[in-house]
Amino acid sequence: MFLSGNSLTLDPTDKRQCTSHQSNNTMQTEISCISTLGDFKVIPLEIFEIILGFVSVKDISMMSMVSKTINNRVINYISAPPGKKRLFPQDFHNHEQSDYTRSSIMEHYGSLGLLFKRCTLLSPTKERLKYIHKILSEISCFKFNGCSDPLHCFGLQCYGVFLQALTAGWDECECCQVYSFLCEVTNLPQKMEKVFNSKPGRFRKLELRIRTFCRGVLLNHRINRNDSAFWLRCILNQWPMINQARLLYVIFGPTSILHGHIAWVNMIRHEADENSLKELAEAVKLLRDTDANEWPENDDVILLEQLTVIPEKWHLENIARFLILCGSNICFSFMANKAVTGQDMELARLVVFLALVCEKDIYCMGWTVQIMQKICNIINTTYEKNVFLQNIENAFAQIIMDALQFVMSVGRDLVGHLVQPPAQAGDSTPFLTDGSPISS
């Protein structure tokens, strides 16, 4: 039908033209989809997933970046039963596994972290974390309370390797989102608060789970010291200093050989060996020595003051050994604080035990002398320096006299350890007071 004038003319070919235009769009979409699949365009989805079962995880992660279409197919494979079975080995309790097998499983989870990093690349951080959690939450040993035997399980270690690969190269804001998300899904802050509000050792199993989770997932697998310090600060910063000290002891302090529980009384009743204190000292050094320099010097002193009275005041030899392991700067800051706050006798006894530990553990006695010299340099008058050195002499004499009461039962070795340090330290005493004699 035709209309005259300015009216439109209805052309019977209009419908065909419209249909042809829609067909062209559909065809272009299909061609685009097919072209992004490359040589896989002729393969059904089921066959494609079977092929992925023979491809290494690293190669799958490379494939996921080729196109959005392949990326979607990889994500489907990860969620499908064959993909889950192949990608997520859960043999975390096999005591007969060789070290090589265990290392291979952990390396596999590192590759898996890279795969998830690449296949979720286009999503916002929060959505990425939700998707990853949805997949990983099906692995019981990755949950905070999921494993029945956390001491003999390396599931959280695998989770940590996965997380390290996933977050490598992320900025601090994104990593803070990761930590916040983990706190949200595990209720970690609430669990920590429960420990803080109770006596040490009251919830031994919970303390152990906090230790294994924080170490396995967040701390153990960081290659860079600054990264390790960042995650440790994430764990500590939300708490007051007294709780930070308690948390450091839970995560890095000595544990029972038999049950793996936190050994709270070791520092009080016994002389702890170097291995018991090394990780705790390394953690304190980590907070201070990193490039970020976000740890004020005064916080070292406050933290150590709190730490060395958990759950009660430590044996002085353990404090001395701990300070030696923390290094010269932290040790001097701690002792200088005692000098300026008038804790003269405690400072003198601590110097004595520094010398004793140097003798027993075969450290250089000159190190203790240098610490004494630096303390003398911050004491204002010669008289006060003499008093400080006289206190050290008196402290040595008192400890030797106390030891002599037990010499018949403990043998001569102890007397040797006690007599040798004041003899060596005494050689340098004249130089600490600018040549002035010690007043009597």
C-alpha positions, 0 to 999 in steps of 0.5 A: 500500500502506498500513501501520497504526499509527504506520507511514508511509503511502506516498503514490503522489503522493510521487514526483511531489512530489519531481520537481516540486520538482527541476523548480522548482529547475532552472527557477529557475536557468534563469530566474535565468541568463536574467534576468542576460543581459537582452535577450541571453537569446534570442541564442546564445553564438556570436552574442553573441560576434559582437556583442561584436566591434562593441562598444568595449573600454570598453563591454565592460569595463562589460558584464563588471560587469553579472552573473557570467553576462555576465562569463563570456561576456566571458572566453570571448570574450577567449580565443576566436580572434576575440576575441584577433585583435581585442583584441590588435593586435601591429603594434609594428614598423611604422616607417611608423605615424603618431604618432596610430596608435601613440598609439591602439594604446597607448590601446587597451591601456590600455582592455584593462587596465581590461577585465581589471581588471573581468572578473577582479574577483572573483578573488584577485590571484594568480589574476588575474595567472596568468590575465592572464599566460596570455593576454598570454604569447602576445604575443612582444613582451611577453616579456622576450626575446621581441622581436628588435628591442627598440630599435624596438619599442613592445610593452613600452610597450603592456604598461606602459600595460596594467599601469598601468590594471590596477593603478591604485588597488591597494594596495601589497601587491597591487602588490608581488605584481605585481612579484614575479609579473613577477620570477618569470615573467621571471627578472628578478633572476637576469638583473640579478645576471648583469649585476652580476657582470660588468664594465659592458658585458660583456652589452650586449644583456642590459643593454639588455633590462633597461633597456627592460623596467623602463622600458617595463613598470614606470616610464614610464607612471606618472602619479603621482610617488609611484607611480613612486617605489614601482615604482622602489623595488621594482626597487632595494630588494632589492639592496645600494647598489652594485648599486642604483647600477649598476642606476640607470645601466643604466635611466636612464644615457646610451646610444649613439646608434648602437646604443642600448647603455649608454654606460659611458665617457661619464662618464669620458672626455667632458664629458656634456651635460645631456640625458645626465644629466637622467633619471639625476638625476630618478631620484635626486630621485624616490627622495628627494622623494616623500611616502613618505619612505622614503629616508634622507638618508644614502642619497643620499650613499652612492648618489651616491658609488657612482654617480659611480665607475661604471665608474670615477670620473667627470670632475669636470665631469660630477659637477658637472653631475649634482649641479646637476641633482639639486637643492640639497638632494642637492648640498649633502648630497653636498658636505657629506659631503666637508667633514666627511670631510676631502676638502678638495681634492676639495671645492674642485675640485668647487666650481670645476667647479660654477661652471664648469658654471653659466657654461657652461650659463648657470645662476645663479652665485649658486646656487654661492655659496649652496652655498659659504655653506652649506658654510662654515656647517657648518665649525667655525672661521674658520681652517678656512673660510679654508682651504676658500676658499683651496683653492677659489682654488688650484683655480681657479688650477691649472685656469686654468694647465692650460687656458692650455697649450692655449689656442692649440688650443682658442681663447679661449672656454674661457679666458672660461669659466674666468676669469669664474666665479672673478671672479663667485664672488670678489665674495661671498668676504668674506661667506663668512668673516664679513668675515675676510680669507683667510689666505695 
